[in-house]
């Protein structure tokens, strides 16, 4: 997965959702996690293209569980409260934790929310209008290309150093599109 591209997709979506102006927070996953750090970098790079968007916080970590992510998200929302117009969470547990914190604070559906990963409950939240975007990977391609690349390598064929398995932004508008279903 091109994780930086996934983050850029989220940042571009946030810029559109906020019409290029507002305050956002990023719920990071964990220091040293290459995939999520790339997502967070992509998001921050994308929102820099919108001079009217201010990043209030991008250095708080939600960690590996929904419970910790919810607590960290709640603290961020308590700190920045009414200033927050948009949030980005960079993985499944953090997206879930942020959703719960937004709900606890009465902000779900009021604050623009883009997350990462397509768990059934998060897809339901997207359908319900609680979220305005989910950046998703292509698990079928990840498995298929992983196996075929491994077989090619075992057979002595030259394989590329990197194989892009795809990443896309799913919204309520494109959720039912046939090409989105494999994601």
C-alpha positions as CSV (number, residue, x, y, z in Angstrom):
1,X,0.0,0.0,0.0
2,X,1.2,3.5,-0.9
3,X,0.5,4.8,2.6
4,X,1.7,8.3,1.9
5,X,-0.7,8.5,-1.1
6,X,-3.5,7.3,1.2
7,X,-2.8,10.1,3.6
8,X,-2.8,12.6,0.7
9,X,-6.2,11.3,-0.4
10,X,-7.5,11.9,3.2
11,X,-5.9,15.4,3.3
12,X,-7.4,16.3,-0.1
13,X,-10.8,15.1,1.0
14,X,-10.5,17.2,4.2
15,X,-9.6,20.3,2.2
16,X,-12.7,19.8,0.1
17,X,-14.9,19.1,3.0
18,X,-13.8,22.3,4.8
19,X,-13.8,24.4,1.6
20,X,-10.1,25.1,2.2
21,X,-10.5,26.6,5.7
22,X,-10.8,25.5,9.2
23,X,-8.9,23.7,12.0
24,X,-8.0,20.0,12.0
25,X,-6.4,17.5,14.3
26,X,-4.6,14.4,13.4
27,X,-4.8,11.3,15.6
28,X,-1.5,9.6,15.0
29,X,-1.0,5.9,15.7
30,X,2.5,5.3,17.2
31,X,5.9,6.7,17.0
32,X,8.0,4.5,14.7
33,X,5.2,2.9,12.8
34,X,6.3,3.4,9.2
35,X,3.0,2.8,7.5
36,X,1.0,5.2,9.7
37,X,3.7,7.8,9.8
38,X,3.6,7.8,6.0
39,X,-0.2,8.3,6.1
40,X,0.1,11.1,8.6
41,X,2.8,12.8,6.4
42,X,0.7,12.4,3.3
43,X,-2.3,14.0,5.1
44,X,-0.2,16.9,6.5
45,X,1.4,17.5,3.1
46,X,-2.0,17.6,1.4
47,X,-3.6,20.1,3.8
48,X,-0.6,22.4,3.5
49,X,-2.0,23.1,0.0
50,X,-5.0,24.8,1.7
51,X,-3.5,27.9,3.4
52,X,-6.8,28.4,5.3
53,X,-6.5,25.1,7.1
54,X,-4.6,25.1,10.5
55,X,-3.4,21.9,12.0
56,X,-4.0,22.2,15.8
57,X,-2.4,18.9,16.7
58,X,-0.6,16.2,14.9
59,X,1.6,14.7,17.6
60,X,-0.8,12.8,19.8
61,X,-0.8,9.0,19.6
62,X,-3.9,6.8,19.8
63,X,-1.9,3.6,20.2
64,X,-2.9,0.0,19.4
65,X,-6.3,-0.2,21.0
66,X,-9.7,1.5,20.5
67,X,-9.9,2.3,24.2
68,X,-6.6,4.2,24.3
69,X,-7.4,5.9,21.0
70,X,-10.8,6.9,22.4
71,X,-9.2,8.4,25.6
72,X,-6.5,10.3,23.6
73,X,-9.2,11.5,21.1
74,X,-11.4,12.7,24.0
75,X,-8.5,14.6,25.5
76,X,-7.8,16.3,22.2
77,X,-11.4,17.2,21.7
78,X,-11.6,18.5,25.3
79,X,-8.5,20.6,24.7
80,X,-9.5,22.1,21.3
81,X,-13.3,21.7,21.6
82,X,-15.3,24.1,19.4
83,X,-12.2,25.1,17.4
84,X,-12.1,21.7,15.7
85,X,-13.7,21.5,12.2
86,X,-12.1,18.3,11.0
87,X,-10.2,15.2,12.2
88,X,-8.1,12.5,10.6
89,X,-7.3,9.2,12.2
90,X,-4.6,7.1,10.5
91,X,-5.6,3.5,11.2
92,X,-8.6,1.3,12.2
93,X,-8.3,1.4,16.0
94,X,-7.7,5.2,16.0
95,X,-10.6,5.8,13.6
96,X,-12.8,3.7,15.8
97,X,-11.6,5.5,19.0
98,X,-12.0,8.9,17.4
99,X,-15.5,8.0,16.3
100,X,-16.4,7.1,19.9
101,X,-14.9,10.2,21.3
102,X,-16.7,12.4,18.8
103,X,-19.9,10.6,19.8
104,X,-19.2,11.2,23.5
105,X,-18.7,14.9,22.9
106,X,-21.8,15.3,20.8
107,X,-19.6,16.2,17.7
108,X,-20.3,13.1,15.5
109,X,-21.6,14.4,12.2
110,X,-20.8,18.0,13.1
111,X,-17.0,17.7,12.8
112,X,-15.7,16.5,9.4
113,X,-14.1,13.1,9.9
114,X,-11.8,11.0,7.6
115,X,-10.4,7.8,8.8
116,X,-8.3,4.9,7.5
117,X,-9.3,1.2,7.0
118,X,-12.6,-0.5,6.2
119,X,-13.9,-2.4,9.1
120,X,-17.7,-3.1,9.0
121,X,-18.6,-0.7,11.8
122,X,-16.6,2.1,10.1
123,X,-18.3,1.4,6.8
124,X,-21.6,1.6,8.7
125,X,-20.5,5.0,10.2
126,X,-19.7,6.2,6.7
127,X,-23.2,5.1,5.5
128,X,-24.8,6.9,8.5
129,X,-23.0,10.2,7.7
130,X,-20.9,10.0,10.8
131,X,-17.8,10.0,8.7
132,X,-17.1,11.7,5.3
133,X,-14.3,9.4,4.1
134,X,-12.4,6.2,4.7
135,X,-9.1,5.6,3.0
136,X,-9.0,1.9,2.3
137,X,-6.4,-0.7,1.1
138,X,-7.2,-3.5,-1.3
139,X,-6.9,-6.7,0.7
140,X,-7.5,-9.0,-2.3
141,X,-4.7,-7.4,-4.3
142,X,-2.4,-7.5,-1.2
143,X,-2.9,-11.2,-0.9
144,X,-2.9,-12.0,-4.6
145,X,0.2,-9.9,-5.5
146,X,2.0,-11.0,-2.3
147,X,1.6,-14.7,-3.3
148,X,2.4,-14.3,-7.0
149,X,5.4,-12.1,-6.2
150,X,6.7,-14.7,-3.7
151,X,6.2,-17.5,-6.2
152,X,8.0,-15.5,-8.9
153,X,10.9,-14.9,-6.5
154,X,11.1,-18.6,-5.5
155,X,11.2,-19.5,-9.2
156,X,14.2,-17.1,-9.7
157,X,12.3,-14.5,-11.6
158,X,13.2,-10.8,-11.1
159,X,10.6,-9.2,-8.9
160,X,10.1,-5.4,-8.3
161,X,11.3,-4.0,-5.1
162,X,7.9,-2.4,-4.5
163,X,4.5,-3.6,-5.6
164,X,1.6,-1.1,-5.3
165,X,-1.5,-2.9,-4.2
166,X,-3.8,0.1,-4.4
167,X,-5.4,2.6,-2.0
168,X,-8.5,4.7,-2.5
169,X,-10.9,7.0,-0.8
170,X,-14.4,5.7,-0.1
171,X,-17.2,8.2,0.5
172,X,-20.9,7.8,1.0
173,X,-21.3,8.8,-2.7
174,X,-19.1,6.1,-4.2
175,X,-19.5,3.4,-1.5
176,X,-21.8,1.2,-3.7
177,X,-19.8,1.6,-6.9
178,X,-18.6,-1.8,-8.2
179,X,-14.9,-0.9,-8.3
180,X,-15.1,0.2,-4.6
181,X,-16.5,-3.2,-3.5
182,X,-13.1,-5.0,-3.8
183,X,-11.6,-2.5,-1.4
